[in-house]
């Protein structure tokens, strides 16, 4: 059953749809409460970071940037966090897993036990990503992401805005309907650095042991958890808010 939060978010999605990106960001900045943009430093996130950096100071300051430093990121990604801060003047808060959560996972599954089963992999993502994300979103009313429909079949219905009941926030995906060409153009125009791994075939980049380069014709996210058979594999950060999507789809 959709709540008022779902209905308001669906109305917001309709309002954002015809707007160019800068106006979408201005409309998001006008929403009440704390706004958190979680960046994984992928090309979409970099394009969005660049767009935020170019907003007027009063609008730009409404966005708090955060990233999940899982402890298993590529060295190139860690370097990119600092390079992005230097290029844009924006601070990116790092949220890491707790030593207790890492130790509990390692005791039960082994440090690299995520290869052994989907359940173990989800447990690792919960410790290294979901719990740090919960801390990043603590007290937030709005969660901004760089999700895009063209990234994978699992993301094909990503709404521009939807109420995320699980996290208790309005989730905003202002790049949802843009294609990869538009994203690359935005990133280039903003002058933000990109992960050098993209040039080596890594389309979507997560933790080092769980990411490989993709082959021509493969889905952009085919290199994530490639050993698993579920085509819709995700880390659990972005679970589709089904009720909100249903509301948005109404005429
Ligand atoms: S992507 Fe891999 S290493 Fe990173 S949190 Fe998930 S299972 Fe663990």
Boltz pocket constraint, residues with backbone or C-beta under 6 A from the ligand:
constraints:
  - pocket:
      binder: B
      contacts: [[A, 70], [A, 72], [A, 114], [A, 120], [A, 121], [A, 122], [A, 124], [A, 125], [A, 126], [A, 128], [A, 129], [A, 206], [A, 207], [A, 209], [A, 210], [A, 235]]
      max_distance: 6.0
